[in-house]
Amino acid sequence: MMFENAPAETAKKSSFKESLMAIPGTIDAKLPTMDKSLDRYFDAHMSAIISEWGLITIHNLDDLDDRLDMVTTEIRNLERGRDEIDKRAAALEAGIRELEVR
């Protein structure tokens, strides 16, 4: 008979334990806090805050990333062009030297 009561007592204890563990969450949900008030304020006014403070958004970062890619491509193209111009300048200098020698 002693073994028959043990499972029922364990079930009651875990149920009581679960109810005790739920108390802080229940109290927290009912109490107003500064964090919750700020969260609601920011959710309601986020676009105005971003605009007023000049904050960067994901859209701004994506735009900057695209612009950086374009600038990087242009720099590579200019570097390739510079090498070509250097070759042409060397050929012109060689032609000038040849004319000077004559």
N, C-alpha and C positions, 0 to 999 in steps of 0.2 A: 504494500500500500504506500509505502514511503516513496517509491519510484513513480507512482501514478501522479502525485501532486507536483513533482519537480518540473515537468515540462510546462505545466500551466503557470507556475510561478516565474519561470524563465521568460515565457511569452509576455507576462504582465510587466516584468522588469524592462524588457526591451521596448515595450510600448511606452512605458513611463519615460524611459531614457530618450526615446525619439521625441516625445512631447516636450521634454526639457530642452532638447537641442533645437527645437523649432521656436522656442520663446524669443531668443534674441532677434531672429528674422521677423517675427510678428511685431515685436516692439519697434524695430527699426523701420518697418513699413508704415507704422502709424505715427511716428514722431516726425515733426517737421525739422529739417536740418538745413544748415547754410548750404551744404553741398547740393542738396536736392533743389533748393531755390535757385542757386546759380546755374545748375544744369538746365532747368526750365527756362531761365532768362536767356542763356546762351542759345538754346534751341530755338527760341522765338525770335531772337534778334541777331543771329549769326551773320547774315549778309550785311547788315548795317555796321556791325562791329568790324568785319573784314574791310569794308570800304573806308570807314572812319580811321582805322589804325593803319591802313595800307598793308594789310597782311597778305602773304603769298598763299595762293590756293593751288590745288592740284593742276588746275587749268593753266595757271601761270607757269608752274614748273614744267608742264608738258610743252608749252609754247617755248620756254627758254631752252629746253632740250632739243626741240626741232631747230631752233635758230642756231644752236651750237653745232648741230650736225651740218647745217648749211654752211656755216663759217668754216668748219673744218674741211669740208669738201672744196670750198673756194681756196683755202690756203694750200691744199694739196695741188690744185690746178695751177695756182700761181707759182709754186715751187717747181713744177714741171716746166712751166713757161720760162722761169728764170734760167733753168739749165739749158734750155734751147737758146735763149738770148745770149748766155755766156758762150755757147759754142759759136754762134754767129759773130759775136764780138771778137772772139779769138781768130776766126777766119778773116775778119776784116783787118785786124791788126797784122796778121801774117801777110795779107795782100798789100797793106801799106808799107811794111818793111821791104817787101819785094820791090815795090815801086821806088822806094827810097834808095835801094841798092843800085838800081839801074841808072 
